[in-house]
Amino acid sequence: MSQIGDGYGSEFHLRRILAEDPGTLSSAVLGACGLPNASLEWLPFPRDPKSPSGDRELRGMEFVTERRDVLEAWKTWWPQSGRPPSWDAIGRLTHEDVTEWVLLEAKANHVEFCSPPTGAGDSSRRKIEGALKETKRHLGVHQAFRWTDTYYQYANRLASLYFLQIKMKEPARLVFLYFGGDAFPDQRPCPEGRREWEPLLSACHQTLGLPEEHALSARVHDVFLEV
């Protein structure tokens, strides 16, 4: 996890709400999932004495500790060198004796939402492109749409959900948390709320070629919170 902003940024706001008022976040997530009566527990961050915060984000599929087959399959499906997908938070949702993973990605400004292209080397890039191609095929996205360029982070989050939910039959949901009304020292553009976030999300979906409805639509949720 990078150094957290002092009073600003998605990491700061997410850490604050998890520490001070996790119920508000859980209620918002469960409401977006259409499961208001379910329970949701947020996993602790692993300790990391080298990090300024003393801990780090969960990476890749390391949180799926009860299924070794998932961990082994991930090693062959996604590169293990470089920087794997890192999750802003991971939760476990339980309803009607069913347990599902909640993969959460938080954003607070326009710049970080338009994530840069992958920086993977040749061999890793080929593996990433293969995983993204498989995901696109499942979602009905034409292969001409490039998922390794702008919005690459959004794309690899969708691929991670596809890997868990479809390939490994491990129930999961992907939650994008968008904070409204943040203010950065460098005055980077920050949407004020849902009304300003939605055109940015539409541009992302159009760039990635995502249909309005796709095979994982019911498991991808947008949550909007004011800072």
Secondary structure as UniProt FT lines:
FT   HELIX           10..20
FT   HELIX           22..33
FT   TURN            36..37
FT   STRAND          39..42
FT   TURN            49..50
FT   TURN            52..53
FT   STRAND          58..59
FT   TURN            60..63
FT   TURN            65..66
FT   HELIX           68..77
FT   STRAND          86..87
FT   STRAND          89..95
FT   TURN            96..97
FT   STRAND          98..107
FT   HELIX           110..113
FT   HELIX           122..139
FT   TURN            143..144
FT   TURN            150..151
FT   HELIX           152..162
FT   HELIX           163..167
FT   STRAND          172..180
FT   TURN            185..186
FT   HELIX           194..208
FT   TURN            215..216
FT   HELIX           217..219
FT   STRAND          220..226
//
